[in-house]
């Protein structure tokens, strides 16, 4: 599959389109097919190396998602 990889801070030129292996879920996990996503201003700032690259909401440990809304096929 194709992915955008960032291995250093910088301008949009640091985005590299690369081939990566298809992810394989481990036992007890599911694989969710993503058909669209969004990049927001925080993503741009992180790519540039400005601000906190790991906001507190991402840095702390997460509990497994017990329920939620997901559209599409599973």
N, C-alpha and C positions, 0 to 999 in steps of 0.2 A: 504494500500500500504506500501511498505518498504521504509525506508529512513535512511540515515546516519545522526546521530545527534551528535553535539559536544557541551558539556555544560561546558567545562573547557579547558584551554590551556594544551598542552603536546605533547607527542609522538603520533604516529598513534594508540596507544592503547586507546586513549580517544575517538576514533570513535565508536559510538554505533549504530548497526543496529537495528532499532525499527519499530514497526507497527504504522502508523499514519493514521488518517481519510483521505479519498479522499477529495481533495479540491472542494468546490462548488463555482462557480462564482456568484458574485452579479449582479444585473441588470446593464446592460451596460458594463459588463466585459465578457471576453472569457476565456475558459480553454484550454491551449495548452498542448497536450500530448508530453512529452519528452521521447525519446527512447534511447538517448545517451547524455552524457555530458563529460566534461573534468575537471581534477584538474591540476592546473599549480603551478609553484614555489611560486607565491604570496599566493595561498591558503595554502600551507605548512607553510609558514612564519606566516600567520595569525593564523593557528592552534597552532603553537609553541608559539605564543604570542610575536613574534619578529616584530619590525617595527611598522608601523601605522596600527592597525586593521581595520580602516575605511578610506580608501584613499579618497582624496577630490572628486574624480569622483563618489564615491558612497555616500558620506556624504551630498552632496548638493541636493536640491530639484530637481526633474526631471519633465519634461513636458511629457504629454502623447505622445506615439509614433504615429505619423500621418501615416507613411507608412514604409515599410521595406520588406525585402525578407525573406519569410518563406517557407520551403519545407514541403510537406506532406499534410495530410488531415485536414480540418478544420470543 
